[in-house]
Amino acid sequence: MARFTAFDRKQMERALELGARGEGRVEPNPMVGCVLVRSGRVIGEGFHRRFGGPHAEVEALRSCRTSPRGATCYVTLEPCCHYGKTPPCTEALLNAGVSRVVVGLEDPFSKVSGRGIRRLRSAGVRVDVGLLAERVRVLNAPFLKLQRTRTPWVILKWAQSVDGKIATRTGDSKWITSPASRRDAHALRARVDAVVVGIGTVLADDPMLTPRGVRTLRTAVRIVVDSKLRIPIRSRLVRSAQRVPLIVATCAPASGVRARRLIERGIEVLRVRPRRGRVDLRALLRELGRRSMTNVMVEGGGRVLGAFVDSGLADEACIYVAPRLIGGRDALGSLEGVGPARTREAPEVCVTDDRLIGADRRLRLGFVRHPRGRDG
């Protein structure tokens, strides 16, 4: 195993910082950063800026202030060795005369997967692998999951009171959290591939599910889980479908009258096999993975959120907690699924981030273990 110095670690940390700048722009590609060093000095930096654009290594080479011949390349993910939307990065590094490449993590993509490392080594370049590998895995967890399971990374998002209520006993949920929290949630919406809600949320709130007041990095497809096609034709989602894509995932036949009315308005009616009379969420995720969706955010309501947890399909949760107590046995809770029979069957989570946003607290949770089973 390669031995890395404190200097090596510092450069890879910088490469990770650079790579993170591509979030929301590069998917379904991974976020990759690169630093070029010669004679102990940084001579070039770069990161993958957008899907279809130059990779991090090429960006770094282009930024060089002096010749990269004999330089060390620090890159978070294994350089590609195939022709895709861009030429192979291995050849760019070889043509530049780089003498050493430090790789954070081997690329699991089938057309790379160790081949880039072997190509560099066969040409006489020293390649050391594994520096800050765990941090690279965290940065690119959605990409790695898509490669491993062919399903997207699932982020659950909801706003609640301190006692876990997402609406009052009358169904009122506007607004539990502060404007600052809502802007933060819109920023999350603005970087994912899809936003998923249940038909209950559509009937209760008539949402748009589009990001507002923030910079939009990608246009999320809006998906309604609606097993019986109850979505109102006059809903804001339907009326805006020509401008922002809308998919209605259903168990109902796509040939029915109601389905045809939706299709005529530019909506995709996606028939998903039923599971206990409802849309099979695993099958839905497999279809979204087939479409190369990397990040999917589930916004509610409580039944849909609970169903994703019950099925072991959630990877992460983003919870905005307002300093309020709603109470009431008929008030809606955040997770209205079946739930575990015993505490030992409850999924384990870890806090990955905890911060104040306005008057609220935002918790980011990672699902560590799903005792009731999960894909992958």
C-alpha positions as CSV (number, residue, x, y, z in Angstrom):
1,M,0.0,0.0,0.0
2,A,1.2,3.5,-0.9
3,R,2.4,5.7,1.9
4,F,1.2,9.3,1.6
5,T,2.7,12.4,3.1
6,A,1.0,15.3,4.8
7,F,1.7,17.3,1.6
8,D,-0.1,14.6,-0.5
9,R,-3.1,14.8,1.8
10,K,-3.2,18.6,1.6
11,Q,-3.3,18.4,-2.2
12,M,-6.1,15.8,-2.2
13,E,-8.1,17.8,0.2
14,R,-7.9,20.7,-2.2
15,A,-8.9,18.4,-5.1
16,L,-12.0,17.3,-3.1
17,E,-12.9,21.0,-2.5
18,L,-12.7,21.6,-6.2
19,G,-14.7,18.5,-7.1
20,A,-17.6,19.6,-4.9
21,R,-18.1,22.7,-7.0
22,G,-19.6,20.5,-9.7
23,E,-22.5,19.4,-7.6
24,G,-25.8,19.7,-9.5
25,R,-24.1,20.3,-12.8
26,V,-22.2,17.1,-13.6
27,E,-24.7,14.4,-12.8
28,P,-24.9,11.5,-13.8
29,N,-21.1,11.9,-13.9
30,P,-19.1,12.0,-10.7
31,M,-17.8,15.1,-9.0
32,V,-14.0,15.2,-9.6
33,G,-11.3,17.6,-8.7
34,C,-7.6,17.7,-9.8
35,V,-4.5,19.5,-8.6
36,L,-1.1,19.5,-10.5
37,V,2.1,20.0,-8.5
38,R,5.7,20.3,-9.7
39,S,8.7,20.9,-7.5
40,G,6.5,21.4,-4.5
41,R,4.3,24.1,-6.1
42,V,0.8,24.0,-7.4
43,I,0.9,24.8,-11.1
44,G,-2.7,23.9,-12.1
45,E,-6.1,23.2,-10.8
46,G,-9.4,22.1,-12.3
47,F,-12.7,20.3,-11.7
48,H,-15.4,18.7,-13.8
49,R,-17.7,21.7,-14.3
50,R,-20.7,20.2,-16.3
51,F,-21.9,17.0,-17.8
52,G,-20.4,16.6,-21.3
53,G,-17.7,19.2,-20.6
54,P,-13.9,18.6,-20.1
55,H,-12.9,16.4,-17.2
56,A,-11.0,17.7,-14.1
57,E,-7.6,16.5,-15.4
58,V,-8.0,18.4,-18.7
59,E,-9.2,21.5,-16.9
60,A,-6.2,21.3,-14.6
61,L,-3.7,20.9,-17.5
62,R,-5.3,23.8,-19.3
63,S,-4.8,26.0,-16.3
64,C,-1.1,25.3,-15.9
65,R,1.1,28.3,-15.5
66,T,4.2,26.3,-16.5
67,S,4.9,23.0,-18.1
68,P,3.4,20.0,-16.3
69,R,6.2,17.7,-17.5
70,G,7.4,15.7,-14.5
71,A,4.5,16.9,-12.3
72,T,2.4,15.0,-9.8
73,C,-1.4,14.8,-10.5
74,Y,-3.7,14.5,-7.6
75,V,-7.2,13.5,-8.7
76,T,-10.1,12.3,-6.6
77,L,-11.3,9.6,-9.1
78,E,-9.4,7.3,-11.4
79,P,-8.7,9.0,-14.8
80,C,-10.9,7.7,-17.6
81,C,-9.3,5.7,-20.4
82,H,-12.1,5.5,-23.0
83,Y,-13.7,7.7,-25.5
84,G,-17.0,9.0,-24.3
85,K,-18.3,12.6,-24.5
86,T,-14.6,13.6,-24.1
87,P,-11.3,11.9,-25.0
88,P,-9.4,9.7,-22.4
89,C,-7.8,11.7,-19.5
90,T,-5.1,9.0,-19.3
91,E,-3.8,10.1,-22.7
92,A,-4.0,13.8,-21.8
93,L,-1.8,13.1,-18.7
94,L,0.6,11.0,-20.7
95,N,1.0,13.5,-23.5
96,A,1.6,16.2,-20.8
97,G,4.5,14.2,-19.4
98,V,3.1,13.8,-15.8
99,S,5.3,11.4,-13.8
100,R,3.1,10.5,-10.9
101,V,-0.7,10.3,-10.4
102,V,-2.3,10.1,-6.9
103,V,-5.8,8.7,-7.1
104,G,-8.4,8.9,-4.4
105,L,-10.6,6.1,-5.5
106,E,-10.9,3.6,-8.4
107,D,-13.7,4.4,-10.7
108,P,-16.4,1.7,-10.6
109,F,-17.8,2.6,-14.1
110,S,-17.5,-0.5,-16.2
111,K,-15.5,1.2,-19.0
112,V,-12.9,2.4,-16.5
113,S,-12.8,0.3,-13.3
114,G,-9.0,-0.1,-13.0
115,R,-8.2,0.2,-16.7
116,G,-7.1,3.9,-16.4
117,I,-4.7,3.0,-13.6
118,R,-3.3,0.1,-15.6
119,R,-2.9,2.3,-18.7
120,L,-0.8,4.8,-16.8
121,R,1.3,2.2,-15.1
122,S,2.0,0.4,-18.3
123,A,3.4,3.7,-19.7
124,G,5.8,4.1,-16.8
125,V,3.8,6.5,-14.6
126,R,3.8,5.9,-10.9
127,V,0.2,5.6,-9.7
128,D,-0.7,5.6,-6.0
129,V,-4.3,4.8,-5.1
130,G,-6.4,5.2,-2.0
131,L,-5.6,8.7,-0.6
132,L,-8.7,10.0,1.3
133,A,-10.8,7.3,-0.4
134,E,-13.5,7.4,2.2
135,R,-14.0,11.2,1.7
136,V,-14.2,10.6,-2.1
137,R,-16.9,7.9,-1.4
138,V,-18.9,10.4,0.6
139,L,-18.6,13.1,-2.0
140,N,-19.7,10.8,-4.8
141,A,-22.1,8.5,-2.8
142,P,-25.0,9.1,-5.3
143,F,-22.8,8.3,-8.3
144,L,-21.4,5.2,-6.6
145,K,-24.9,4.0,-5.7
146,L,-26.1,4.4,-9.3
147,Q,-23.2,2.4,-10.6
148,R,-23.7,-0.3,-7.9
149,T,-27.5,-0.7,-7.8
150,R,-28.7,1.2,-10.9
151,T,-31.0,3.2,-8.7
152,P,-30.7,6.8,-7.6
153,W,-29.7,8.3,-4.3
154,V,-32.9,9.0,-2.3
155,I,-33.1,12.1,-0.1
156,L,-36.1,12.5,2.1
157,K,-37.0,16.1,2.9
158,W,-39.6,17.6,5.3
159,A,-40.3,20.5,7.6
160,Q,-41.7,19.7,11.1
161,S,-42.3,21.1,14.5
162,V,-40.2,20.0,17.5
163,D,-42.7,17.3,18.2
164,G,-42.5,15.8,14.7
165,K,-45.7,17.2,13.2
166,I,-45.7,18.3,9.6
167,A,-49.3,19.8,9.7
168,T,-52.0,20.6,12.2
169,R,-55.1,18.4,12.8
170,T,-56.8,20.4,10.0
171,G,-54.0,19.7,7.6
172,D,-52.6,23.2,7.6
173,S,-48.8,23.2,7.0
174,K,-48.1,26.7,5.8
175,W,-45.6,27.7,7.0
176,I,-44.0,25.6,9.8
177,T,-40.5,26.8,9.1
178,S,-38.9,30.2,8.4
179,P,-38.3,31.9,5.0
180,A,-34.6,31.1,5.4
181,S,-35.3,27.4,5.7
182,R,-37.6,27.5,2.7
183,R,-34.9,29.1,0.6
184,D,-32.4,26.4,1.7
185,A,-34.9,23.7,0.7
186,H,-35.4,25.4,-2.7
187,A,-31.6,25.3,-3.2
188,L,-31.7,21.5,-2.6
189,R,-34.6,21.2,-5.1
190,A,-32.5,23.1,-7.6
191,R,-29.7,20.5,-7.8
192,V,-31.6,17.2,-7.9
193,D,-32.9,15.2,-10.9
194,A,-36.4,14.6,-9.6
195,V,-38.8,15.7,-6.8
196,V,-41.3,13.1,-5.7
197,V,-44.5,13.7,-3.8
198,G,-47.6,11.6,-3.1
199,I,-51.1,12.4,-4.4
200,G,-52.2,13.4,-0.9
201,T,-49.7,16.4,-1.0
202,V,-51.0,17.4,-4.4
203,L,-54.6,17.3,-3.3
204,A,-53.9,19.2,0.0
205,D,-51.4,21.8,-1.1
206,D,-51.6,22.1,-5.0
207,P,-47.8,22.6,-5.1
208,M,-45.6,23.6,-8.0
209,L,-42.5,21.7,-6.8
210,T,-40.1,24.1,-8.6
211,P,-37.2,26.0,-7.0
212,R,-37.8,29.7,-6.4
213,G,-35.5,32.5,-5.3
214,V,-32.3,30.4,-5.8
215,R,-30.0,29.6,-8.7
216,T,-31.3,26.6,-10.6
217,L,-28.5,24.1,-11.4
218,R,-30.7,21.6,-13.1
219,T,-34.4,21.2,-13.9
220,A,-35.9,18.6,-11.6
221,V,-38.5,16.3,-13.1
222,R,-41.6,16.5,-10.9
223,I,-43.0,13.0,-10.0
224,V,-46.4,12.3,-8.4
225,V,-47.0,8.9,-6.9
226,D,-50.7,8.5,-7.7
227,S,-51.8,4.9,-7.9
228,K,-55.4,5.7,-9.0
229,L,-54.8,8.8,-11.2
230,R,-56.5,11.2,-8.9
231,I,-54.4,14.2,-9.9
232,P,-56.7,17.1,-10.7
233,I,-56.5,18.3,-14.3
234,R,-56.7,21.9,-13.1
235,S,-53.8,21.5,-10.6
236,R,-50.8,23.7,-10.9
237,L,-48.6,20.7,-11.7
238,V,-50.7,19.7,-14.7
239,R,-51.1,23.3,-16.0
240,S,-47.4,23.8,-15.9
241,A,-46.4,20.5,-17.4
242,Q,-45.5,22.1,-20.8
243,R,-42.8,24.2,-19.1
244,V,-41.5,21.8,-16.4
245,P,-41.5,18.0,-16.9
246,L,-44.1,16.0,-14.9
247,I,-44.4,12.3,-14.5
248,V,-47.4,10.7,-12.8
249,A,-46.4,7.2,-11.5
250,T,-49.5,5.0,-11.3
251,C,-50.9,1.5,-11.3
252,A,-53.8,2.5,-13.5
253,P,-53.7,1.6,-17.2
254,A,-52.2,4.2,-19.4
255,S,-54.9,3.6,-22.0
256,G,-57.7,4.9,-19.7
257,V,-59.7,8.1,-20.4
258,R,-58.1,10.0,-17.4
259,A,-54.6,8.9,-18.5
260,R,-55.2,10.1,-22.1
261,R,-56.3,13.5,-20.8
262,L,-53.0,13.8,-18.9
263,I,-51.0,12.7,-21.9
264,E,-52.7,15.2,-24.1
265,R,-51.3,17.9,-21.8
266,G,-47.7,16.8,-22.1
267,I,-47.6,14.6,-19.0
268,E,-45.9,11.3,-18.9
269,V,-48.1,8.7,-17.4
270,L,-45.7,6.0,-16.1
271,R,-47.4,2.7,-15.3
272,V,-45.5,1.0,-12.4
273,R,-46.4,-2.4,-11.2
274,P,-48.5,-2.5,-8.1
275,R,-47.4,-3.7,-4.7
276,R,-50.3,-4.2,-2.2
277,G,-52.4,-2.0,-4.4
278,R,-49.9,0.9,-4.5
279,V,-47.1,2.0,-6.8
280,D,-44.1,-0.3,-6.1
281,L,-41.4,2.3,-5.1
282,R,-38.5,-0.1,-5.8
283,A,-39.7,-0.6,-9.3
284,L,-40.1,3.2,-9.7
285,L,-36.6,3.8,-8.5
286,R,-35.2,1.2,-10.9
287,E,-36.9,3.1,-13.8
288,L,-35.5,6.4,-12.6
289,G,-32.0,4.7,-12.4
290,R,-32.5,3.4,-16.0
291,R,-32.9,7.1,-16.9
292,S,-29.6,7.9,-15.3
293,M,-31.2,10.0,-12.5
294,T,-28.6,10.3,-9.7
295,N,-30.4,12.3,-6.9
296,V,-34.1,12.0,-6.2
297,M,-35.7,14.1,-3.4
298,V,-38.9,12.9,-1.7
299,E,-40.9,15.8,-0.3
300,G,-43.9,14.1,1.2
301,G,-46.4,13.7,2.5
302,G,-46.1,11.5,5.5
303,R,-47.4,8.4,3.9
304,V,-44.9,8.5,1.0
305,L,-42.0,9.5,3.3
306,G,-43.0,6.6,5.6
307,A,-43.2,4.2,2.7
308,F,-39.7,4.9,1.6
309,V,-38.4,4.4,5.1
310,D,-40.5,1.2,5.6
311,S,-39.1,-0.2,2.3
312,G,-35.5,0.6,3.2
313,L,-35.1,2.8,0.2
314,A,-33.9,6.0,1.8
315,D,-30.3,7.0,1.8
316,E,-30.5,10.4,3.5
317,A,-32.9,12.7,5.2
318,C,-32.9,16.5,5.3
319,I,-35.2,17.7,8.2
320,Y,-36.0,21.3,9.0
321,V,-37.1,21.6,12.6
322,A,-39.0,24.7,13.7
323,P,-39.2,25.9,17.3
324,R,-42.9,25.1,17.5
325,L,-45.1,22.6,19.3
326,I,-48.2,21.6,17.3
327,G,-49.4,18.6,19.2
328,G,-52.8,16.9,18.7
329,R,-53.3,13.2,18.2
330,D,-54.9,13.9,14.8
331,A,-52.0,16.2,13.6
332,L,-50.0,14.7,10.8
333,G,-46.6,13.1,11.6
334,S,-43.6,13.2,9.4
335,L,-43.5,9.4,8.8
336,E,-47.0,8.0,8.4
337,G,-45.9,4.5,7.2
338,V,-46.4,1.2,8.9
339,G,-43.3,1.6,11.1
340,P,-41.4,-1.1,12.9
341,A,-43.0,-3.5,15.4
342,R,-39.9,-3.3,17.6
343,T,-37.3,-0.7,18.2
344,R,-34.5,-3.0,17.1
345,E,-36.2,-3.1,13.7
346,A,-36.0,0.7,13.3
347,P,-33.4,2.0,10.8
348,E,-30.3,3.5,12.3
349,V,-29.2,6.9,11.2
350,C,-26.2,9.2,11.8
351,V,-26.1,13.0,11.9
352,T,-24.0,14.2,9.0
353,D,-24.7,17.9,9.4
354,D,-26.5,20.0,12.1
355,R,-26.9,23.7,11.7
356,L,-29.1,26.7,12.4
357,I,-30.9,28.3,9.5
358,G,-32.8,31.3,10.6
359,A,-34.8,30.3,13.6
360,D,-34.9,26.7,12.6
361,R,-32.5,23.7,12.9
362,R,-31.5,21.7,9.8
363,L,-30.5,18.1,10.4
364,R,-28.9,16.0,7.7
365,L,-29.1,12.3,8.5
366,G,-27.5,9.4,6.8
367,F,-29.2,6.0,6.9
368,V,-26.6,3.6,8.3
369,R,-28.7,0.4,8.5
370,H,-32.1,-0.8,7.3
371,P,-32.8,-3.9,9.4
372,R,-35.9,-4.6,7.3
373,G,-33.8,-4.8,4.1
374,R,-32.9,-2.5,1.3
375,D,-31.7,-2.6,-2.3
376,G,-28.0,-3.0,-2.9
